[in-house]
Amino acid sequence: MTPYVAVIGASRPTAEDLVDAEAIGRGLAERGAIVVTGGRGGVMAAASRGAAEAGGVVVGLLPGLDRGEANEWVTVALTTGLGDLRNGLVARAADAVVAVGGAYGTLSEIALALQAATPVFGLHSWEIDGVRRVASPREAILAAFEAATAGTGHSGA
């Protein structure tokens, strides 16, 4: 089955995080993964842009009820009306998660993914138990794709 990989991170990221998120989105799409994001700005938009420019599919799970809130690179915009609670949907929709930077919203997505036994990889992100630290976008892409296709996530269940 096609792997789904969530790319999560700050809505107000560093310039480095934007470059890294775009590279991760691109690399995942080039390998055939569907990229899942929160559908809006910052890291979400950068990952979406990278995936879309590589011809990939991007699913954006939006906090509100307006599909127009999605960034321009989202292929499938799903409204939730849940506000920040949609973070649980982002975490549960993925077979693996890559966190790029991030603040408390990212931390909540990480926690929800870990609780669901979904592999989480962190690049310049929260260093907590269960998050596997990666040193580069390439390492994040390879590790997340491998985990998502190894049967440890939802696609292999």
C-alpha positions as CSV (number, residue, x, y, z in Angstrom):
1,M,0.0,0.0,0.0
2,T,1.0,3.6,-0.4
3,P,2.7,5.0,2.7
4,Y,1.4,8.2,4.3
5,V,4.0,10.4,6.0
6,A,3.1,13.4,8.0
7,V,5.4,16.4,8.1
8,I,4.8,18.6,11.1
9,G,6.4,21.7,12.5
10,A,6.1,25.3,13.4
11,S,3.8,27.7,11.7
12,R,6.5,30.3,12.3
13,P,9.7,28.3,11.5
14,T,13.3,29.3,10.9
15,A,14.6,29.7,7.4
16,E,16.5,26.5,7.8
17,D,13.4,24.6,8.8
18,L,11.6,25.9,5.7
19,V,14.3,24.6,3.4
20,D,14.5,21.3,5.2
21,A,10.7,20.8,5.2
22,E,10.5,21.5,1.5
23,A,13.3,19.0,0.8
24,I,11.6,16.4,3.0
25,G,8.2,16.9,1.2
26,R,9.9,16.6,-2.2
27,G,11.9,13.5,-1.2
28,L,8.9,11.7,0.2
29,A,6.8,12.4,-2.9
30,E,9.6,11.3,-5.2
31,R,9.5,7.9,-3.4
32,G,5.7,7.7,-3.8
33,A,4.6,8.6,-0.3
34,I,1.4,10.7,0.3
35,V,2.4,13.7,2.4
36,V,0.1,14.6,5.2
37,T,0.2,18.1,6.8
38,G,-2.0,20.5,8.8
39,G,-2.6,22.2,5.5
40,R,-1.6,25.7,6.4
41,G,1.6,27.8,6.5
42,G,5.2,27.5,7.8
43,V,6.6,24.0,7.8
44,M,3.3,22.6,6.5
45,A,3.4,24.9,3.4
46,A,7.1,24.2,2.7
47,A,6.6,20.4,2.9
48,S,3.4,20.7,0.7
49,R,5.3,22.8,-1.9
50,G,8.2,20.3,-2.1
51,A,5.8,17.4,-2.5
52,A,3.6,19.1,-5.0
53,E,6.5,20.3,-7.1
54,A,7.7,16.6,-7.2
55,G,4.3,15.6,-8.5
56,G,3.1,14.1,-5.2
57,V,-0.2,14.1,-3.4
58,V,-0.6,16.3,-0.3
59,V,-3.4,15.8,2.2
60,G,-4.1,18.9,4.4
61,L,-6.1,18.4,7.5
62,L,-7.4,21.9,8.3
63,P,-8.4,23.2,11.7
64,G,-11.4,25.1,10.4
65,L,-14.3,24.7,8.1
66,D,-13.0,26.6,5.1
67,R,-11.0,24.7,2.4
68,G,-9.8,28.1,1.3
69,E,-7.5,28.1,4.3
70,A,-5.3,25.5,2.7
71,N,-2.0,26.4,1.3
72,E,-1.8,26.4,-2.5
73,W,0.1,23.1,-2.7
74,V,-2.5,21.0,-0.9
75,T,-4.0,18.4,-3.2
76,V,-6.8,17.2,-0.9
77,A,-8.0,19.8,1.7
78,L,-10.1,18.2,4.4
79,T,-11.9,20.5,6.9
80,T,-12.3,19.3,10.4
81,G,-13.8,22.2,12.4
82,L,-11.7,20.9,15.3
83,G,-9.1,23.7,15.7
84,D,-5.9,22.5,17.3
85,L,-7.6,19.2,18.1
86,R,-7.1,18.3,14.4
87,N,-3.5,17.5,15.4
88,G,-4.7,14.1,16.5
89,L,-6.0,13.5,13.0
90,V,-2.7,14.5,11.5
91,A,-0.8,12.1,13.8
92,R,-3.3,9.2,13.3
93,A,-3.5,9.6,9.5
94,A,0.2,8.8,9.1
95,D,2.3,5.7,9.0
96,A,5.3,7.7,10.1
97,V,5.9,11.3,11.2
98,V,8.7,13.8,10.5
99,A,8.9,16.8,12.9
100,V,10.8,19.7,11.6
101,G,11.4,22.3,14.4
102,G,8.2,23.2,16.1
103,A,6.6,24.5,19.2
104,Y,3.8,23.2,21.4
105,G,1.4,22.3,18.6
106,T,4.2,20.1,17.1
107,L,4.8,18.6,20.5
108,S,1.1,17.6,20.8
109,E,1.3,15.9,17.4
110,I,4.5,14.1,18.4
111,A,2.9,12.9,21.6
112,L,-0.3,11.7,19.9
113,A,1.8,9.9,17.2
114,L,4.0,8.2,19.9
115,Q,0.9,7.2,21.8
116,A,-0.4,5.5,18.7
117,A,3.0,3.7,18.2
118,T,3.6,5.6,15.0
119,P,7.4,6.2,14.4
120,V,8.4,9.8,14.8
121,F,11.6,11.3,13.4
122,G,12.8,14.7,14.6
123,L,15.0,17.2,12.7
124,H,15.8,20.2,14.9
125,S,12.8,19.3,16.9
126,W,11.7,18.2,20.4
127,E,14.3,15.8,21.9
128,I,12.0,13.5,23.9
129,D,11.9,9.8,24.5
130,G,10.5,8.0,21.4
131,V,11.5,10.6,18.9
132,R,14.3,9.3,16.7
133,R,16.7,12.2,16.0
134,V,17.8,12.6,12.4
135,A,20.6,14.9,11.2
136,S,19.5,15.9,7.7
137,P,16.4,16.0,5.4
138,R,17.9,13.0,3.5
139,E,18.1,10.9,6.7
140,A,14.6,12.0,7.6
141,I,13.2,10.9,4.2
142,L,14.9,7.6,4.2
143,A,14.1,6.7,7.8
144,A,10.4,7.8,7.6
145,F,9.8,6.1,4.3
146,E,11.4,2.9,5.5
147,A,9.4,3.0,8.7
148,A,6.2,3.8,6.8
149,T,6.6,0.9,4.4
150,A,8.0,-1.7,7.0
151,G,4.6,-2.6,8.3
152,T,5.0,-0.6,11.6
153,G,2.4,2.0,10.6
154,H,-1.2,1.8,9.4
155,S,-0.4,0.8,5.8
156,G,1.1,-2.5,6.8
157,A,-1.5,-3.3,9.5
